[in-house]
C-alpha cells in the first residue's frame, strides 16, 4: 500500500468517526431532554400523590423520604 493510500484511508476513517461522534452526541442530547421531561412529570406526580394521600388520611403526617 502506498503512503498516500494509507493517509487517505486514515482521513476517511477519521471523517466517519467524527460523523458517528456527532450523531451520538445528538442522540445523547435528545435523551437528556426526555429524561428531564420525565423527571418533571415524576416530580409533579409525586407532589400530587402526596397531596392526595394527605387528603385521604389527614391525621397521619406524610413526609418525603430523606433523599428528596
C-alpha positions, -999 to 999 in steps of 0.1 A, spaced: 0 0 0 13 34 -9 17 61 19 -9 83 2 -33 54 2 -28 49 39 -32 86 45 -64 87 25 -77 56 44 -70 73 77 -86 105 67 -118 86 56 -118 67 88 -114 99 109 -142 116 90 -165 86 95 -157 86 132 -163 123 135 -198 118 119 -205 90 143 -195 111 173 -217 139 161 -247 115 157 -241 100 192 -238 135 207 -272 144 192 -288 113 205 -275 119 240 -288 155 239 -322 142 229 -322 116 256 -313 142 282 -344 162 271 -366 132 275 -351 124 309 -356 160 321 -392 159 309 -398 126 326 -382 139 358 -405 170 358 -436 147 353 -424 123 381 -419 153 404 -454 166 396 -470 131 401 -451 127 434 -464 161 447 -499 152 435 -497 117 452 -485 132 485 -513 158 484 -540 131 477 -525 109 505 -527 138 529 -564 144 520 -572 107 524 -555 105 559 -552 140 574 -543 126 608 -512 108 595 -484 132 585 -469 124 552 -433 134 547 -410 129 518 -382 104 523 -348 120 534 -333 116 500 -358 141 484 
